[in-house]
């Protein structure tokens, strides 16, 4: 019987580095490959699969999270670059017990999603904007500008714009 040589190594030959960061309020320490993307770290190392990966080039916005208070594309950041940072993912948004965040509720009530793949990234982008500003310009033009970095292939954005307006009203941001 012929011996079959395994072609894929059981462990990466990449150099690794220990990182320590805060994710959704909890301290996380891991040894990671220096080439691992933050989106892969979040999904595969931490099991937080709400952060979606669409294009892996920072164009679609599906992987948007909040890094040190600002919305960021997690597919354009290496995990080692996040050492010492504070990250928030979509898993941190709903309250314990399942009560939706007002932005999530506005998306649901306004039928602002279809397949939902882009929704976590959009919500994280909107939360970052709402947290950074006491008032939000709810004109269609301003909302579409806010959403311009998040691509949706299903909805045509009309209901998403209405959901952002609704959320701004619910949260006293308009």
C-alpha positions in Angstrom: 0.0 0.0 0.0 1.3 3.4 -1.0 1.8 6.0 1.7 0.0 9.3 1.0 1.8 12.4 2.1 -0.3 15.1 3.6 0.1 18.3 1.5 -1.3 20.7 4.0 0.7 21.3 7.2 -1.2 20.9 10.4 0.1 24.2 11.6 1.0 27.4 9.7 4.6 28.1 9.2 3.8 31.9 9.5 5.4 33.7 12.4 3.0 34.4 15.2 2.6 37.1 17.8 0.6 37.3 21.0 -2.1 40.0 21.0 -4.3 41.3 23.8 -7.4 43.4 23.0 -10.9 44.0 24.2 -13.8 42.5 22.2 -17.3 43.4 23.2 -16.1 44.4 26.6 -14.1 41.3 27.3 -10.3 41.0 27.3 -9.0 38.5 24.7 -5.5 37.2 24.4 -4.4 35.0 21.6 -1.3 33.9 19.6 -2.1 34.7 16.0 -0.4 34.5 12.6 1.1 37.8 11.6 -0.8 37.5 8.3 -4.3 36.8 9.8 -6.9 39.3 8.9 -8.9 40.8 11.8 -12.2 39.6 10.2 -10.8 36.0 10.2 -9.7 36.4 13.8 -13.1 37.6 14.8 -14.9 34.8 13.0 -12.6 31.8 13.3 -10.7 32.4 16.5 -13.5 34.1 18.5 -16.5 32.4 16.9 -18.3 35.8 16.4 -19.8 35.0 13.0 -22.0 38.1 12.8 -19.1 39.9 11.2 -19.5 38.9 7.6 -16.8 38.8 4.9 -17.9 39.8 1.5 -15.2 41.1 -0.8 -12.0 40.9 1.4 -10.9 44.2 -0.1 -12.6 46.8 2.1 -15.2 47.7 -0.6 -18.5 46.1 0.4 -18.6 47.0 4.1 -20.0 43.6 5.3 -17.2 43.2 7.7 -17.6 46.6 9.4 -17.0 46.7 13.1 -16.2 49.5 15.6 -12.5 49.9 16.4 -11.7 52.4 19.2 -15.1 54.1 18.6 -14.8 54.4 14.8 -16.4 52.2 12.1 -13.6 50.1 10.4 -13.4 47.4 7.8 -12.1 44.3 9.6 -10.9 42.7 6.4 -8.4 45.5 5.8 -6.8 45.2 9.3 -4.4 42.5 10.4 -5.2 40.9 13.7 -1.8 41.9 15.1 -2.6 45.5 14.3 -5.5 45.4 16.7 -3.3 44.6 19.7 -4.4 46.9 22.6 -7.5 48.1 20.8 -11.2 48.1 21.8 -13.4 46.3 19.2 -17.2 46.0 19.1 -19.0 43.6 16.8 -22.7 43.2 15.9 -22.9 40.6 18.8 -22.5 43.5 21.3 -25.5 45.5 19.9 -28.7 43.8 21.1 -29.3 43.9 24.9 -28.9 40.8 27.0 -32.2 38.9 26.9 -32.7 39.6 23.2 -34.1 43.1 23.1 -33.0 44.7 19.9 -31.1 47.9 19.7 -33.3 50.8 18.3 -31.3 50.7 15.0 -31.9 46.9 14.7 -35.6 47.4 15.6 -35.9 50.1 13.0 -34.4 47.8 10.3 -36.9 45.1 11.3 -39.9 47.5 11.4 -39.1 49.1 8.1 -38.3 45.9 6.2 -34.8 47.2 5.6 -33.2 43.9 4.8 -33.7 40.9 2.6 -30.9 38.4 2.7 -29.3 40.3 5.6 -25.7 39.7 4.7 -24.9 43.4 4.6 -27.0 44.3 7.6 -24.5 43.8 10.5 -21.9 46.0 8.7 -24.5 48.6 8.0 -25.7 48.6 11.6 -22.2 48.9 13.0 -21.5 51.8 10.6 -24.8 53.6 11.6 -24.1 53.0 15.4 -20.7 54.6 15.0 -22.2 57.6 13.3 -25.0 57.9 15.9 -22.5 57.6 18.8 -20.2 60.2 17.3 -22.9 62.9 16.7 -25.6 64.3 18.9 -27.7 65.1 15.8 -28.0 63.2 12.5 -28.9 64.8 9.2 -31.8 62.7 8.1 -32.0 64.0 4.6 -32.0 61.2 2.0 -28.7 62.6 0.5 -27.0 62.5 3.9 -28.2 59.0 4.8 -27.2 57.7 1.4 -23.7 59.3 2.0 -23.5 57.6 5.4 -24.4 54.2 3.8 -22.2 54.7 0.7 -19.5 52.4 2.1 -22.0 49.5 2.7 -23.1 47.7 -0.4 -26.5 45.9 -0.5 -27.3 43.8 -3.5 -30.9 43.1 -2.6 -32.9 46.1 -1.4 -32.3 49.2 -3.4 -31.8 51.1 -0.2 -35.2 52.8 0.1 -36.2 50.9 3.2 -32.8 51.2 4.7 -32.9 55.0 4.4 -36.3 54.9 6.1 -34.9 52.7 8.8 -32.1 55.1 9.5 -34.6 58.0 9.7 -36.8 55.9 12.1 -33.8 55.0 14.3 -32.7 58.7 14.4 -36.2 59.6 15.6 -36.3 56.7 18.2 -33.0 57.8 19.6 -33.6 61.5 19.5 -30.8 62.1 17.0 -32.8 64.2 14.5 
